[in-house]
Amino acid sequence: DILKALSLGNIAFNLFNEIRAQNPEVYDTYLPLGIYTFALGYISFSREKKEEGINMVKLSENGIFTKPLAYAALVYMYSFDKKPGIAVKYAKMALRMFPQSRTFRWILAYAYREAGMYKEEVGVYREILEDIRRRKGECKVCLAEVFLKMGEAYRKMGERDLARENFEMARNLAKEERDPYRQKKVQEILKNLSRYEVK
């Protein structure tokens, strides 16, 4: 519910604003303030609000805990703002801080996708697959999601056979998942695959 989310967001916004008023150098507060301000600008089509939100998030780079989270937030903000090249830059900065992070690899892959850099996107998915296998991950649905995304990237590149191969791998892995807590994700992946006529 968007209205409920905005209402709760406004409560949090006011609390963080109080902290910032008492000490403007508590830079960690600028991250949630910036995200909320950007969201308001996004839904109200306000360029000024979006810029204000981005600038706040950039200030949060100076926070004790928020620097990598600020980079991650800026990836999505610049993507939503149709500036994917800048999003890629921030995704790379986040990954440089935590080179072992699978999460930041997912974010970089997303940034590459938004920038239309599908070859680079596939390269990141290969790294994610390698990481899952190196850690001997038993999460079939995790692997399935990587193959789904890789198939979509190949499809964007016009590589229909490779796309189909990856989609079928995703389907097989998703159907092998037995963890009851992952079944919702399984159904989500299978639903996405059905759009590509893979059942």
Backbone as CSV, one residue per row, in Angstrom:
resi,resn,N_x,N_y,N_z,CA_x,CA_y,CA_z,C_x,C_y,C_z
1,ASP,0.853,-1.186,0.000,0.000,0.000,0.000,0.897,1.247,0.000
2,ILE,0.874,2.002,-1.096,1.775,3.145,-1.257,1.492,4.236,-0.237
3,LEU,0.208,4.511,0.021,-0.139,5.584,0.969,0.341,5.266,2.378
4,LYS,0.197,3.988,2.775,0.664,3.579,4.102,2.183,3.694,4.183
5,ALA,2.868,3.274,3.105,4.335,3.359,3.073,4.798,4.808,3.182
6,LEU,4.109,5.706,2.463,4.477,7.125,2.520,4.224,7.705,3.908
7,SER,3.130,7.268,4.538,2.809,7.746,5.881,3.886,7.331,6.882
8,LEU,4.269,6.050,6.839,5.330,5.554,7.730,6.659,6.218,7.390
9,GLY,6.889,6.390,6.083,8.115,7.053,5.657,8.196,8.475,6.181
10,ASN,7.065,9.150,6.231,7.034,10.522,6.729,7.365,10.587,8.213
11,ILE,6.889,9.597,8.974,7.218,9.534,10.412,8.717,9.379,10.590
12,ALA,9.299,8.421,9.829,10.748,8.192,9.911,11.514,9.429,9.448
13,PHE,11.022,10.062,8.369,11.659,11.263,7.832,11.763,12.339,8.916
14,ASN,10.665,12.545,9.663,10.657,13.569,10.711,11.630,13.245,11.836
15,LEU,11.738,11.951,12.186,12.686,11.547,13.237,14.126,11.799,12.802
16,PHE,14.455,11.403,11.574,15.819,11.630,11.079,16.113,13.115,10.929
17,ASN,15.081,13.884,10.572,15.269,15.335,10.448,15.576,15.965,11.790
18,GLU,14.945,15.452,12.858,15.226,15.947,14.210,16.675,15.693,14.585
19,ILE,17.153,14.477,14.253,18.557,14.150,14.552,19.484,15.073,13.776
20,ARG,19.178,15.279,12.498,20.020,16.136,11.655,20.013,17.579,12.163
21,ALA,18.864,18.037,12.659,18.771,19.408,13.178,19.671,19.594,14.393
22,GLN,19.766,18.549,15.216,20.608,18.615,16.406,22.084,18.549,16.057
23,ASN,22.410,17.755,15.021,23.811,17.638,14.604,23.870,17.317,13.107
24,PRO,24.079,18.329,12.275,24.101,18.119,10.817,25.234,17.207,10.343
25,GLU,26.186,16.896,11.248,27.315,16.058,10.854,27.076,14.570,11.132
26,VAL,25.863,14.217,11.548,25.502,12.794,11.637,25.073,12.394,10.224
27,TYR,26.079,12.100,9.399,25.834,11.925,7.967,25.003,10.685,7.634
28,ASP,24.976,9.714,8.544,24.188,8.508,8.285,22.705,8.821,8.097
29,THR,22.242,9.918,8.704,20.816,10.272,8.590,20.448,10.701,7.169
30,TYR,21.441,11.140,6.402,21.143,11.659,5.072,20.727,10.554,4.091
31,LEU,21.094,9.299,4.381,20.725,8.220,3.470,19.206,8.005,3.430
32,PRO,18.553,7.717,4.579,17.092,7.546,4.511,16.365,8.828,4.113
33,LEU,16.886,9.970,4.557,16.259,11.244,4.174,16.316,11.436,2.660
34,GLY,17.466,11.106,2.086,17.649,11.274,0.649,16.790,10.325,-0.170
35,ILE,16.721,9.070,0.279,15.906,8.088,-0.441,14.437,8.500,-0.426
36,TYR,13.964,8.933,0.740,12.556,9.342,0.861,12.271,10.577,0.002
37,THR,13.190,11.535,0.034,13.009,12.761,-0.748,13.002,12.443,-2.242
38,PHE,13.911,11.555,-2.666,13.949,11.157,-4.075,12.646,10.470,-4.475
39,ALA,12.147,9.587,-3.587,10.895,8.875,-3.875,9.737,9.855,-4.059
40,LEU,9.696,10.867,-3.203,8.647,11.890,-3.342,8.776,12.612,-4.682
41,GLY,10.009,12.920,-5.051,10.241,13.585,-6.333,9.881,12.710,-7.510
42,TYR,10.140,11.416,-7.348,9.862,10.466,-8.434,8.361,10.348,-8.702
43,ILE,7.582,10.211,-7.612,6.138,10.023,-7.803,5.421,11.333,-8.133
44,SER,6.065,12.466,-7.812,5.427,13.759,-8.114,6.036,14.423,-9.356
45,PHE,6.950,13.703,-10.025,7.624,14.201,-11.230,8.360,15.514,-10.963
46,SER,8.931,15.616,-9.750,9.655,16.835,-9.389,11.151,16.633,-9.558
47,ARG,11.724,17.266,-10.573,13.165,17.187,-10.816,13.931,17.744,-9.612
48,GLU,13.418,18.839,-9.049,14.081,19.485,-7.912,14.173,18.547,-6.717
49,LYS,13.076,17.847,-6.400,13.060,16.920,-5.262,14.002,15.742,-5.505
50,LYS,14.008,15.243,-6.745,14.894,14.122,-7.053,16.357,14.526,-6.874
51,GLU,16.718,15.705,-7.358,18.093,16.191,-7.209,18.452,16.384,-5.732
52,GLU,17.488,16.904,-4.971,17.706,17.096,-3.538,17.974,15.754,-2.861
53,GLY,17.184,14.746,-3.232,17.365,13.416,-2.658,18.710,12.815,-3.004
54,ILE,19.107,12.937,-4.256,20.411,12.418,-4.683,21.541,13.105,-3.929
55,ASN,21.453,14.416,-3.780,22.505,15.154,-3.068,22.586,14.752,-1.598
56,MET,21.442,14.473,-0.987,21.446,14.003,0.409,22.148,12.654,0.522
57,VAL,21.825,11.756,-0.403,22.448,10.419,-0.365,23.951,10.539,-0.578
58,LYS,24.355,11.449,-1.441,25.796,11.653,-1.643,26.471,12.130,-0.360
59,LEU,25.776,12.962,0.408,26.325,13.407,1.702,26.513,12.237,2.660
60,SER,25.622,11.236,2.545,25.709,10.094,3.469,26.936,9.218,3.213
61,GLU,27.643,9.462,2.089,28.915,8.767,1.850,29.910,9.057,2.972
62,ASN,29.709,10.181,3.657,30.604,10.564,4.765,30.221,9.916,6.091
63,GLY,29.143,9.127,6.090,28.694,8.491,7.326,29.602,7.371,7.776
64,ILE,29.419,6.950,9.017,30.247,5.877,9.588,29.884,4.539,8.961
65,PHE,28.588,4.312,8.751,28.120,3.000,8.297,27.544,2.990,6.881
66,THR,27.260,4.160,6.342,26.375,4.202,5.177,27.042,4.287,3.808
67,LYS,28.357,4.385,3.730,28.995,4.616,2.428,28.615,3.573,1.371
68,PRO,28.806,2.268,1.616,28.432,1.297,0.566,26.928,1.281,0.283
69,LEU,26.118,1.524,1.324,24.662,1.572,1.126,24.280,2.793,0.298
70,ALA,25.024,3.880,0.493,24.777,5.085,-0.316,25.065,4.789,-1.786
71,TYR,26.170,4.097,-2.048,26.494,3.743,-3.432,25.394,2.878,-4.040
72,ALA,24.920,1.894,-3.264,23.858,1.007,-3.758,22.587,1.809,-4.052
73,ALA,22.229,2.714,-3.140,21.032,3.541,-3.349,21.175,4.401,-4.597
74,LEU,22.375,4.945,-4.815,22.592,5.810,-5.975,22.488,5.038,-7.289
75,VAL,22.827,3.751,-7.261,22.658,2.920,-8.457,21.197,2.938,-8.895
76,TYR,20.306,2.681,-7.942,18.880,2.624,-8.276,18.323,4.009,-8.593
77,MET,18.777,5.004,-7.860,18.268,6.357,-8.088,18.644,6.858,-9.483
78,TYR,19.908,6.654,-9.866,20.322,7.098,-11.196,19.699,6.241,-12.294
79,SER,19.437,4.966,-12.001,18.744,4.122,-12.982,17.322,4.620,-13.204
80,PHE,16.620,4.899,-12.103,15.256,5.422,-12.219,15.238,6.781,-12.908
81,ASP,16.356,7.503,-12.747,16.452,8.843,-13.334,16.995,8.802,-14.765
82,LYS,17.069,7.578,-15.336,17.516,7.391,-16.725,18.950,7.869,-16.950
83,LYS,19.807,7.602,-15.954,21.233,7.923,-16.102,22.052,6.668,-15.752
84,PRO,21.898,5.608,-16.579,22.503,4.315,-16.240,24.028,4.311,-16.194
85,GLY,24.663,5.197,-16.976,26.127,5.261,-16.951,26.652,5.632,-15.574
86,ILE,25.984,6.581,-14.938,26.390,6.986,-13.581,26.070,5.865,-12.593
87,ALA,24.954,5.163,-12.829,24.586,4.028,-11.965,25.669,2.956,-11.987
88,VAL,26.193,2.670,-13.172,27.269,1.673,-13.306,28.487,2.104,-12.496
89,LYS,28.811,3.378,-12.562,29.972,3.892,-11.825,29.831,3.637,-10.326
90,TYR,28.663,3.913,-9.774,28.462,3.711,-8.341,28.406,2.224,-7.976
91,ALA,27.876,1.400,-8.865,27.853,-0.047,-8.599,29.278,-0.590,-8.515
92,LYS,30.150,-0.111,-9.385,31.547,-0.539,-9.359,32.248,-0.060,-8.084
93,MET,31.915,1.142,-7.649,32.514,1.681,-6.422,32.116,0.845,-5.213
94,ALA,30.844,0.426,-5.172,30.373,-0.408,-4.058,31.086,-1.748,-4.065
95,LEU,31.234,-2.344,-5.244,31.878,-3.657,-5.334,33.357,-3.568,-4.988
96,ARG,33.994,-2.453,-5.330,35.409,-2.275,-4.965,35.588,-2.269,-3.452
97,MET,34.590,-1.734,-2.738,34.672,-1.715,-1.274,34.535,-3.115,-0.684
98,PHE,33.674,-3.942,-1.320,33.420,-5.301,-0.833,33.520,-6.273,-2.011
99,PRO,34.758,-6.571,-2.462,34.937,-7.387,-3.669,34.414,-8.815,-3.563
100,GLN,34.169,-9.305,-2.343,33.640,-10.664,-2.178,32.108,-10.686,-2.132
101,SER,31.499,-9.524,-2.211,30.047,-9.433,-2.011,29.247,-9.897,-3.222
102,ARG,28.382,-10.875,-2.991,27.469,-11.310,-4.047,26.371,-10.265,-4.244
103,THR,25.943,-9.645,-3.159,24.888,-8.621,-3.239,25.286,-7.484,-4.166
104,PHE,26.518,-6.993,-4.008,26.951,-5.884,-4.849,27.189,-6.334,-6.292
105,ARG,27.431,-7.609,-6.505,27.509,-8.123,-7.882,26.120,-8.096,-8.538
106,TRP,25.109,-8.476,-7.771,23.734,-8.391,-8.298,23.399,-6.952,-8.678
107,ILE,23.829,-6.021,-7.840,23.548,-4.604,-8.102,24.294,-4.134,-9.349
108,LEU,25.543,-4.592,-9.521,26.304,-4.227,-10.717,25.649,-4.813,-11.965
109,ALA,25.188,-6.065,-11.881,24.508,-6.693,-13.025,23.263,-5.887,-13.397
110,TYR,22.521,-5.457,-12.381,21.326,-4.634,-12.627,21.715,-3.336,-13.348
111,ALA,22.791,-2.701,-12.882,23.231,-1.442,-13.486,23.630,-1.654,-14.950
112,TYR,24.354,-2.743,-15.210,24.736,-3.052,-16.593,23.490,-3.269,-17.459
113,ARG,22.503,-3.962,-16.904,21.264,-4.211,-17.659,20.591,-2.895,-18.026
114,GLU,20.482,-2.004,-17.045,19.835,-0.717,-17.292,20.603,0.117,-18.325
115,ALA,21.926,-0.106,-18.370,22.763,0.632,-19.323,22.817,-0.043,-20.694
116,GLY,22.159,-1.206,-20.814,22.194,-1.934,-22.083,23.520,-2.627,-22.339
117,MET,24.299,-2.841,-21.280,25.619,-3.489,-21.393,25.457,-4.975,-21.069
118,TYR,24.810,-5.696,-21.989,24.379,-7.067,-21.695,25.543,-8.051,-21.612
119,LYS,26.579,-7.845,-22.399,27.749,-8.726,-22.339,28.398,-8.635,-20.961
120,GLU,28.525,-7.402,-20.457,29.097,-7.206,-19.124,28.179,-7.789,-18.045
121,GLU,26.876,-7.656,-18.264,25.896,-8.216,-17.327,26.079,-9.731,-17.206
122,VAL,26.208,-10.403,-18.348,26.417,-11.860,-18.347,27.701,-12.207,-17.606
123,GLY,28.741,-11.409,-17.817,30.017,-11.654,-17.128,29.857,-11.633,-15.619
124,VAL,29.048,-10.713,-15.119,28.818,-10.633,-13.667,28.032,-11.856,-13.189
125,TYR,27.044,-12.297,-13.975,26.281,-13.485,-13.579,27.183,-14.712,-13.506
126,ARG,28.161,-14.797,-14.399,29.105,-15.919,-14.349,29.902,-15.891,-13.043
127,GLU,30.265,-14.692,-12.609,30.976,-14.555,-11.335,30.085,-14.993,-10.173
128,ILE,28.805,-14.634,-10.243,27.864,-15.020,-9.183,27.711,-16.535,-9.143
129,LEU,27.587,-17.167,-10.319,27.485,-18.637,-10.379,28.716,-19.294,-9.777
130,GLU,29.866,-18.761,-10.126,31.126,-19.303,-9.602,31.176,-19.178,-8.085
131,ASP,30.700,-18.040,-7.579,30.702,-17.813,-6.140,29.767,-18.790,-5.419
132,ILE,28.575,-18.997,-5.978,27.618,-19.928,-5.364,28.211,-21.335,-5.326
133,ARG,28.826,-21.742,-6.434,29.386,-23.092,-6.509,30.605,-23.243,-5.615
134,ARG,31.420,-22.199,-5.528,32.615,-22.249,-4.677,32.232,-22.426,-3.217
135,ARG,31.117,-21.816,-2.848,30.645,-21.936,-1.461,29.771,-23.178,-1.272
136,LYS,29.745,-24.003,-2.324,28.963,-25.243,-2.285,27.504,-24.985,-1.902
137,GLY,26.949,-23.943,-2.528,25.563,-23.583,-2.231,24.572,-24.630,-2.712
138,GLU,23.628,-24.941,-1.855,22.593,-25.923,-2.190,21.289,-25.262,-2.605
139,CYS,21.343,-23.964,-2.758,20.124,-23.207,-3.090,19.853,-23.300,-4.590
140,LYS,18.991,-24.239,-4.965,18.673,-24.435,-6.383,18.001,-23.202,-6.973
141,VAL,17.147,-22.587,-6.188,16.411,-21.437,-6.704,17.336,-20.238,-6.903
142,CYS,18.416,-20.165,-6.109,19.411,-19.093,-6.291,20.093,-19.250,-7.650
143,LEU,20.494,-20.484,-7.944,21.105,-20.772,-9.243,20.109,-20.521,-10.376
144,ALA,18.855,-20.932,-10.151,17.820,-20.752,-11.175,17.646,-19.276,-11.521
145,GLU,17.678,-18.428,-10.502,17.497,-17.000,-10.759,18.637,-16.440,-11.603
146,VAL,19.864,-16.917,-11.353,21.005,-16.453,-12.151,20.824,-16.861,-13.609
147,PHE,20.436,-18.130,-13.834,20.258,-18.594,-15.215,19.103,-17.865,-15.909
148,LEU,18.055,-17.548,-15.159,16.945,-16.774,-15.721,17.432,-15.411,-16.200
149,LYS,18.159,-14.712,-15.336,18.654,-13.376,-15.681,19.645,-13.442,-16.837
150,MET,20.482,-14.486,-16.833,21.459,-14.643,-17.898,20.735,-14.898,-19.227
151,GLY,19.681,-15.723,-19.172,18.887,-15.971,-20.372,18.266,-14.696,-20.911
152,GLU,17.772,-13.862,-20.007,17.167,-12.594,-20.439,18.201,-11.692,-21.109
153,ALA,19.418,-11.692,-20.551,20.486,-10.876,-21.139,20.845,-11.387,-22.533
154,TYR,20.972,-12.710,-22.667,21.265,-13.285,-23.986,20.147,-12.954,-24.986
155,ARG,18.935,-12.968,-24.501,17.795,-12.654,-25.372,17.896,-11.216,-25.879
156,LYS,18.289,-10.313,-24.993,18.462,-8.907,-25.383,19.580,-8.766,-26.423
157,MET,20.564,-9.679,-26.351,21.685,-9.647,-27.287,21.341,-10.324,-28.618
158,GLY,20.149,-10.911,-28.686,19.754,-11.603,-29.903,20.250,-13.031,-29.983
159,GLU,20.796,-13.539,-28.868,21.325,-14.912,-28.815,20.214,-15.852,-28.342
160,ARG,19.292,-16.167,-29.241,18.098,-16.923,-28.870,18.413,-18.331,-28.349
161,ASP,19.353,-19.017,-28.978,19.677,-20.389,-28.554,20.280,-20.404,-27.155
162,LEU,21.209,-19.486,-26.907,21.814,-19.394,-25.573,20.770,-18.996,-24.534
163,ALA,19.879,-18.102,-24.930,18.809,-17.689,-24.016,17.957,-18.890,-23.634
164,ARG,17.556,-19.658,-24.641,16.707,-20.840,-24.396,17.415,-21.843,-23.492
165,GLU,18.695,-22.048,-23.754,19.493,-22.984,-22.950,19.507,-22.570,-21.484
166,ASN,19.688,-21.284,-21.241,19.723,-20.775,-19.858,18.342,-20.813,-19.217
167,PHE,17.307,-20.511,-19.991,15.947,-20.583,-19.457,15.604,-22.012,-19.030
168,GLU,16.008,-22.987,-19.841,15.712,-24.385,-19.506,16.488,-24.835,-18.275
169,MET,17.722,-24.357,-18.154,18.514,-24.661,-16.955,17.833,-24.065,-15.720
170,ALA,17.328,-22.839,-15.852,16.622,-22.173,-14.748,15.387,-22.973,-14.351
171,ARG,14.622,-23.405,-15.344,13.410,-24.198,-15.072,13.746,-25.486,-14.324
172,ASN,14.758,-26.210,-14.807,15.118,-27.493,-14.188,15.566,-27.317,-12.745
173,LEU,16.376,-26.296,-12.513,16.874,-26.044,-11.149,15.737,-25.611,-10.223
174,ALA,14.859,-24.750,-10.725,13.731,-24.287,-9.900,12.854,-25.461,-9.487
175,LYS,12.623,-26.384,-10.421,11.768,-27.538,-10.112,12.436,-28.531,-9.163
176,GLU,13.753,-28.455,-9.041,14.483,-29.334,-8.116,14.483,-28.802,-6.684
177,GLU,14.120,-27.513,-6.528,14.154,-26.888,-5.189,13.110,-27.528,-4.285
178,ARG,13.555,-27.990,-3.110,12.653,-28.671,-2.178,12.413,-27.889,-0.883
179,ASP,13.176,-26.845,-0.674,13.026,-26.068,0.554,11.651,-25.387,0.552
180,PRO,10.793,-25.692,1.538,9.437,-25.103,1.544,9.439,-23.576,1.642
181,TYR,10.507,-23.006,2.245,10.565,-21.559,2.407,10.962,-20.841,1.106
182,ARG,11.370,-21.619,0.110,11.787,-21.014,-1.153,10.768,-21.225,-2.273
183,GLN,9.630,-21.827,-1.940,8.665,-22.166,-2.981,8.006,-20.936,-3.612
184,LYS,7.865,-19.877,-2.848,7.298,-18.652,-3.419,8.208,-18.117,-4.519
185,LYS,9.515,-18.162,-4.264,10.488,-17.708,-5.263,10.490,-18.646,-6.467
186,VAL,10.333,-19.939,-6.207,10.251,-20.922,-7.294,9.105,-20.559,-8.231
187,GLN,7.939,-20.287,-7.659,6.765,-19.957,-8.469,6.966,-18.656,-9.253
188,GLU,7.652,-17.721,-8.632,7.937,-16.437,-9.299,8.825,-16.668,-10.531
189,ILE,9.854,-17.514,-10.363,10.763,-17.801,-11.477,10.035,-18.542,-12.593
190,LEU,9.236,-19.548,-12.226,8.501,-20.313,-13.236,7.501,-19.423,-13.988
191,LYS,6.910,-18.489,-13.267,5.975,-17.551,-13.904,6.718,-16.680,-14.920
192,ASN,7.909,-16.202,-14.537,8.709,-15.391,-15.457,9.116,-16.201,-16.678
193,LEU,9.492,-17.453,-16.449,9.916,-18.309,-17.559,8.774,-18.575,-18.538
194,SER,7.545,-18.629,-18.025,6.394,-18.895,-18.891,6.217,-17.785,-19.925
195,ARG,6.711,-16.590,-19.617,6.634,-15.500,-20.588,7.507,-15.776,-21.810
196,TYR,8.506,-16.616,-21.595,9.395,-17.003,-22.702,9.040,-18.394,-23.242
197,GLU,7.844,-18.852,-22.907,7.321,-20.134,-23.370,8.198,-21.302,-22.919
198,VAL,8.692,-21.189,-21.696,9.448,-22.275,-21.074,8.639,-22.747,-19.887
199,LYS,8.150,-24.003,-19.938,7.272,-24.512,-18.879,7.826,-25.811,-18.293
